[in-house]
Amino acid sequence: MSYKTIDSKDVEYLKSVVGENRIFTKEDISEDFSHDELGGVSNMPDLLISALSTEEVSKIMKYAYDNNISVVARGSGTGLVGASVPLDGGIMINLTGMNKILELDEENLTLTLEPGVLLMEISKFVEEHDLFYPPDPGEKSATIGGNISTNAGGMRAVKYGVTRDYVRGLEVVLPNGKVVEFGGKVVKNSSGYSLKDLLVGSEGTLGIITKAILRLLPLPKKSISLLVPFPDLNKAIGTVPKIIKSKAIPTAIEFMQREVILSAEKFLGKKFPDNSSDAYLLLTFDGNSKEEIEEAYDKVANICLEEGAIDVFIVDTDERKEAVWSARGAFLEAVKASTTEMDECDVVVPRNRVAEFINYTDELQKEFNIRIRSFGHAGDGNLHVYVLKDELAQDIWKNKLLEVFDAMYNKAIELKGLVSGEHGIGYAKRKYMFKQYGDEYMSVMRGIKTAFDPENILNPGKVCE
């Protein structure tokens, strides 16, 4: 689809909306705004506008709608599938300046805030009030608007769920510039279609979030982790369904392999508490009393030992907690630093098929003579698998990457899994979703896109296009 080329008249009008200091033309825009964290998809916007209010976003969108100009919303740019890349140039609206926490409602246990507030700022703010925002994606510098747009998950999803479970209400600017509110502070809502839930995970293709109302919980008083080494991945992953069945309900169940731990040690310059085993589970338990937590982790520790765990390390000192969780938080950056280029497969499979999928990636590593590294959320079956370029020539890398990805996504479908667990579809993973869902499903998705955005100006070329 073709869009209007931005000219001086457009720039002058948009300057009248936001002022001269918050609008940048192509030559003055940092290259950082042309790509996201992974960097595999890249294109520069023609205009970058830093918005500070819903009114400004509304006026920008109305003008773009009336003049057939494409628009992409942008947060911290920590995505991994090209969802915030302006494929058609046009206008990029930078929302990081809309970063105010607007209201903490302790009676309704809600937090109202703008989309540019960082995840790390939310956690710090609410915990100072003895409250808790459970979603815990690994990238703490991501904005809440980006988290909502991808329905981010994270390590605590096994017990607490994902971002969608904590979004009570949204203020959204539609592609035509109109401002609509979805949901609110209410706990229950059976008033027609759940459009609020449709916006969550829509990756900026249906509307631009300018305000969110988040659900909070009372802050758990205590938290303890277990680091459990196993002789191999099959034994580690095979233990997870038994842990879930025990009803102990860990907050998180992560799996990791020795290669990734060694990469994190090198990247951080710090030793992990144990790096001698091939596979590990990292489990966290939280609650309001030491007795409650001990009962849960004792039960799980015994299950792990019965299933062949080599040992169980209790991570209860500040030193051990810092060593374990700083390493887990650095896995992505550590893997990235170990190679020249990489791409990610973010599939989700049934929990009892995780080991089968990871073993398959080991077979692909040997078959294609290419490095593949993985870690992820064993408790919810969400795997992060990274294919590494290393010193491969560009043409060989591209061909191998395509073949390996085709094989992995086909395997995920065979195992009754889905294309993405938490990082979204964006631009990079569309063809795999198209293949899995088929024409009828995709037709419904495109119908929803058309209902919200009939002129297709908002984040075109993403998700269902």
C-alpha positions in Angstrom: 0.0 0.0 0.0 1.3 3.5 -0.8 1.2 6.4 1.6 1.6 10.1 1.2 5.2 11.3 1.2 5.7 13.8 4.0 6.4 17.3 2.9 7.1 20.7 4.4 3.4 21.5 4.9 3.0 18.3 7.0 6.0 19.2 9.1 4.8 22.7 9.7 1.4 21.5 10.9 2.9 18.9 13.2 5.2 21.5 14.6 2.2 23.5 15.5 0.9 20.5 17.6 4.1 19.6 19.5 6.5 22.6 19.0 9.8 22.7 17.1 11.9 21.0 19.8 10.0 17.7 19.8 9.9 16.9 16.0 12.9 15.6 14.1 13.3 15.0 10.4 15.1 12.1 8.9 18.6 13.4 8.9 18.4 14.4 12.6 16.9 11.0 13.8 19.2 8.6 15.7 19.8 5.3 13.9 18.5 3.6 17.1 14.9 4.4 16.0 15.3 2.4 12.8 15.3 -1.0 14.6 14.4 -2.8 17.8 16.6 -4.8 20.2 17.3 -7.7 17.9 18.0 -5.5 14.9 17.1 -8.0 12.1 14.5 -5.6 10.5 15.5 -2.0 9.9 14.0 1.2 8.3 14.1 4.9 9.3 11.0 7.0 10.0 10.6 10.2 8.0 9.6 12.1 11.1 10.1 11.3 14.8 7.7 13.1 17.1 8.0 13.0 20.9 4.5 13.2 22.3 3.7 14.3 25.8 -0.1 14.0 26.0 -3.1 12.1 24.7 -4.3 15.3 23.0 -1.0 15.5 21.0 -1.3 11.8 20.0 -4.9 12.4 19.0 -4.1 15.4 16.8 -1.1 13.6 15.2 -3.3 10.6 14.4 -6.2 12.6 13.0 -3.8 14.5 10.7 -2.1 11.3 9.6 -5.5 9.6 9.0 -6.9 12.5 6.9 -3.7 12.7 4.9 -2.9 9.0 4.4 0.4 9.0 6.3 1.6 5.8 8.1 2.3 6.0 11.8 4.2 3.7 14.2 4.2 4.0 18.0 7.5 3.5 19.8 8.5 2.8 23.4 12.0 1.7 24.6 12.6 -0.4 21.5 13.3 -3.6 23.4 11.2 -5.8 21.1 12.6 -8.8 19.2 10.3 -9.1 16.2 10.5 -5.7 14.4 7.0 -4.6 15.7 8.1 -1.0 16.2 10.1 -0.6 13.0 8.6 1.9 10.6 8.6 -0.2 7.4 7.0 2.5 5.3 8.8 5.5 6.9 6.1 8.0 7.8 5.7 9.2 11.4 7.1 7.5 14.5 5.5 8.7 17.7 8.0 8.3 20.6 5.9 7.7 23.8 8.8 7.5 26.3 8.1 11.1 27.4 4.6 10.1 28.5 6.0 8.6 31.7 3.9 9.8 34.6 2.4 7.6 37.3 -1.0 9.3 37.6 -2.7 7.5 40.5 -2.3 4.8 43.1 -5.7 3.7 44.3 -5.1 1.6 47.3 -8.8 0.9 47.9 -9.3 -0.6 44.5 -5.7 -1.9 44.2 -5.1 -0.2 40.9 -2.3 1.9 39.4 -3.1 4.4 36.6 -0.1 5.5 34.5 1.1 6.6 31.1 2.6 4.2 28.5 6.2 5.4 28.9 6.6 4.3 32.5 9.3 1.7 32.7 8.7 -1.8 34.2 11.4 -1.3 36.7 9.8 2.0 37.9 6.5 0.3 38.4 8.0 -2.4 40.6 9.9 0.1 42.7 6.9 2.4 43.2 4.3 -0.1 44.1 6.6 -2.1 46.4 7.3 1.1 48.4 3.5 1.0 49.1 3.6 -2.7 50.1 2.0 -3.7 46.8 3.0 -5.9 43.9 2.7 -5.8 40.1 3.3 -9.5 39.2 4.2 -9.5 35.4 8.0 -9.9 35.3 9.4 -9.8 31.7 13.2 -10.1 31.6 13.7 -6.7 30.1 13.1 -4.3 33.0 13.8 -1.2 30.8 10.8 -1.9 28.6 7.9 0.5 28.8 4.5 -0.6 30.2 2.9 0.4 26.8 5.2 -2.0 25.1 4.5 -4.8 27.6 0.8 -4.3 27.1 1.2 -4.2 23.3 2.9 -7.6 23.3 1.0 -9.1 26.3 4.4 -9.7 27.9 4.8 -12.7 30.2 8.0 -13.3 32.1 9.2 -15.6 34.8 6.3 -15.3 37.3 3.6 -16.3 34.7 3.4 -19.8 36.0 1.8 -18.6 39.2 0.5 -15.1 38.5 -0.3 -15.1 34.7 0.7 -12.5 32.1 0.2 -8.8 31.4 -3.4 -9.2 30.1 -4.4 -10.6 33.5 -3.4 -7.3 35.1 -4.8 -4.7 32.7 -8.1 -3.3 34.0 -8.5 -0.4 31.7 -7.0 1.4 28.7 -7.2 4.8 27.2 -6.5 4.4 23.4 -6.2 6.8 20.5 -7.7 5.1 17.4 -6.2 5.5 14.0 -8.7 8.3 13.1 -7.6 10.3 16.2 -10.6 9.6 18.4 -9.9 8.8 22.0 -11.7 5.8 23.5 -11.7 4.2 27.0 -11.8 0.4 27.3 -12.5 -1.2 30.7 -11.9 0.7 33.9 -11.3 0.0 37.6 -14.1 -2.6 37.8 -13.2 -6.2 38.7 -15.8 -7.8 36.5 -17.1 -6.8 33.1 -19.6 -8.7 30.9 -20.6 -5.6 28.9 -20.3 -6.7 25.3 -17.1 -7.7 23.5 -13.9 -7.5 25.5 -12.2 -4.9 23.3 -9.7 -4.0 26.1 -8.4 -7.6 25.9 -8.2 -7.3 22.1 -6.0 -4.2 22.4 -3.6 -6.1 24.8 -1.2 -8.0 22.5 -2.2 -6.1 19.3 1.4 -4.8 18.9 0.3 -1.2 18.0 -1.7 -2.2 15.0 -5.2 -1.3 16.4 -4.7 1.8 18.5 -2.1 3.8 20.5 -2.3 3.3 24.3 -2.0 6.6 26.1 -3.1 5.5 29.6 -3.4 2.2 31.4 -5.1 1.1 34.7 -3.2 -1.9 36.2 -4.4 -4.4 38.8 -2.1 -4.8 41.8 -1.8 -7.4 44.5 -0.6 -7.2 48.1 3.2 -7.7 48.2 4.3 -11.2 49.3 6.4 -10.8 52.5 9.0 -13.5 51.7 10.6 -15.1 48.7 13.1 -18.0 48.4 14.6 -19.7 45.3 15.9 -23.2 44.7 18.6 -23.9 42.2 18.4 -27.6 41.2 21.1 -29.2 39.0 20.2 -32.3 36.9 22.4 -34.6 35.0 20.5 -33.8 31.7 17.7 -31.7 30.4 15.3 -34.6 30.0 15.3 -35.3 33.7 15.0 -31.6 34.5 12.1 -30.8 32.2 10.5 -34.2 33.0 10.2 -33.1 36.6 8.2 -30.0 35.9 4.7 -31.6 35.3 5.2 -33.5 38.6 6.0 -30.1 40.4 2.8 -28.6 38.9 0.7 -31.6 39.9 2.0 -31.4 43.5 0.0 -28.1 43.9 3.0 -26.4 45.5 2.7 -23.6 42.9 6.1 -22.0 42.5 6.2 -18.4 41.4 8.6 -19.3 38.6 10.1 -22.4 37.1 13.0 -21.6 34.7 15.2 -24.0 32.9 18.8 -23.3 31.8 21.6 -25.2 30.3 25.3 -25.1 31.1 26.4 -23.3 27.9 24.2 -20.3 28.6 25.3 -20.2 32.2 29.0 -20.1 31.1 28.1 -17.3 28.6 26.5 -15.3 31.5 29.5 -15.8 33.7 31.8 -14.5 31.0 29.5 -11.6 30.2 29.1 -10.5 33.8 32.6 -11.5 35.1 30.9 -13.3 38.0 30.7 -16.9 39.0 27.4 -18.8 39.1 26.8 -20.8 42.3 27.2 -24.0 40.3 28.1 -24.6 36.7 29.1 -28.3 36.7 25.8 -29.8 35.5 24.3 -30.0 32.0 20.8 -28.7 33.0 19.2 -26.7 35.9 15.8 -25.7 37.1 15.5 -22.4 39.0 12.4 -22.2 41.1 11.0 -19.4 43.2 8.5 -19.5 45.9 6.8 -16.5 47.6 4.2 -16.1 50.4 3.5 -14.3 53.6 5.3 -16.6 56.0 8.5 -18.5 56.2 6.5 -21.6 57.2 4.2 -21.4 54.1 7.2 -21.1 51.7 9.2 -23.8 53.4 6.3 -26.3 53.2 6.1 -25.6 49.4 9.8 -25.8 48.6 10.4 -28.8 50.8 7.8 -30.7 48.8 9.3 -29.6 45.5 12.9 -30.3 46.6 11.9 -33.9 47.5 10.2 -34.3 44.1 13.3 -33.1 42.3 15.6 -35.4 44.2 13.2 -38.4 43.6 13.3 -37.5 39.9 17.1 -37.6 39.7 18.3 -34.1 40.7 22.0 -34.1 41.7 21.4 -31.6 44.5 19.1 -28.8 45.7 20.7 -25.4 46.5 18.6 -23.0 48.6 19.1 -19.4 47.3 18.2 -17.5 50.5 21.2 -15.1 51.0 21.6 -11.8 49.3 24.9 -12.9 47.8 23.4 -16.0 46.2 20.2 -14.3 45.1 22.3 -11.6 43.3 24.6 -14.2 41.7 21.7 -16.4 40.4 19.2 -13.7 39.3 21.8 -11.4 37.8 22.9 -14.3 35.6 19.4 -15.2 34.7 18.6 -11.6 33.8 21.8 -11.4 31.6 21.2 -14.5 29.5 19.9 -12.7 26.4 22.7 -10.1 26.5 25.3 -12.8 27.2 24.2 -14.9 24.3 24.1 -11.8 22.1 27.6 -10.8 23.1 29.0 -14.2 22.2 28.2 -13.9 18.5 28.1 -11.5 15.6 24.4 -11.7 14.9 21.4 -13.8 16.1 17.7 -14.4 15.7 15.2 -15.8 18.1 12.5 -18.5 18.1 9.9 -17.7 20.9 7.7 -20.7 20.7 5.4 -22.0 23.4 4.6 -25.8 23.7 2.8 -27.9 26.3 4.9 -28.2 29.4 5.4 -31.9 28.9 6.9 -31.4 25.4 9.6 -28.8 26.4 12.4 -31.4 26.6 11.4 -32.9 23.3 11.6 -29.5 21.6 14.9 -28.6 23.1 16.4 -32.0 22.2 15.2 -31.3 18.6 17.1 -28.1 18.5 20.2 -30.0 19.6 19.7 -32.2 16.5 19.3 -29.2 14.3 22.5 -27.7 15.7 24.4 -30.8 14.5 22.6 -31.2 11.3 23.2 -27.6 10.2 26.5 -27.1 11.9 25.3 -23.9 13.6 25.3 -22.8 17.2 21.9 -22.8 19.0 21.4 -21.7 22.6 18.2 -21.8 24.6 16.6 -21.1 28.0 13.1 -20.3 29.1 10.1 -20.7 31.2 9.7 -24.4 31.9 6.6 -23.7 34.1 4.6 -22.4 31.2 6.3 -24.1 28.2 7.7 -20.8 26.7 11.1 -21.3 25.1 13.6 -18.8 24.0 15.8 -20.4 21.3 18.6 -18.4 19.7 20.3 -19.2 16.4 23.8 -17.7 16.2 25.6 -16.5 13.1 29.2 -16.5 14.5 31.6 -16.3 11.6 29.2 -17.6 8.9 29.2 -15.7 5.6 26.0 -13.6 5.3 24.4 -15.6 2.4 25.1 -18.9 4.2 23.8 -17.5 7.5 20.5 -16.4 5.9 19.9 -19.7 4.2 20.7 -21.7 7.3 18.6 -19.5 9.5 15.6 -19.9 7.2 15.9 -23.7 7.2 16.4 -23.9 10.9 13.5 -21.6 11.7 11.2 -23.6 9.3 12.2 -26.8 11.1 11.7 -25.4 14.6 8.3 -23.8 13.9 7.1 -26.9 12.2 8.2 -28.9 15.2 6.3 -26.5 17.5 3.2 -27.0 15.5 3.7 -30.8 15.6 3.9 -30.6 19.4 0.6 -28.6 19.6 2.5 -25.4 20.4 2.2 -21.9 19.1 4.5 -19.5 17.2 5.0 -17.0 20.1 4.7 -17.2 23.8 5.4 -13.6 24.8 7.5 -11.6 22.3 4.8 -11.2 19.6 4.7 -11.6 15.9 5.6 -8.1 14.6 7.1 -8.3 11.1 9.6 -11.1 11.5 7.3 -14.0 12.5 4.3 -13.4 10.4 4.8 -16.1 7.9 5.0 -18.7 10.6 1.7 -17.5 12.2 0.0 -17.5 8.8 1.1 -21.1 8.2 -0.1 -22.3 11.5 -3.5 -20.5 11.6 -4.6 -20.8 8.0 -6.8 -18.6 5.8 -10.0 -18.5 7.9 -8.3 -17.5 11.1 -6.2 -14.9 9.4 -9.3 -13.5 7.7 -11.0 -12.9 11.1 -7.8 -11.1 12.3 -7.7 -8.9 9.2 -11.4 -8.1 9.6 -10.6 -6.8 13.2 -7.7 -4.8 11.8 -10.0 -3.2 9.2 -12.7 -2.4 11.7 -10.2 -0.4 13.8 -8.0 0.9 11.0 -9.8 1.0 7.6 -7.1 3.1 6.0 -4.3 0.8 7.3 -2.1 3.7 8.5 -1.2 2.3 11.9 1.8 0.1 12.1 1.3 -1.3 8.6 2.9 -4.6 7.5 2.8 -6.1 11.0 1.1 -9.1 12.6 -1.8 -10.1 10.3 -0.8 -8.4 7.0 
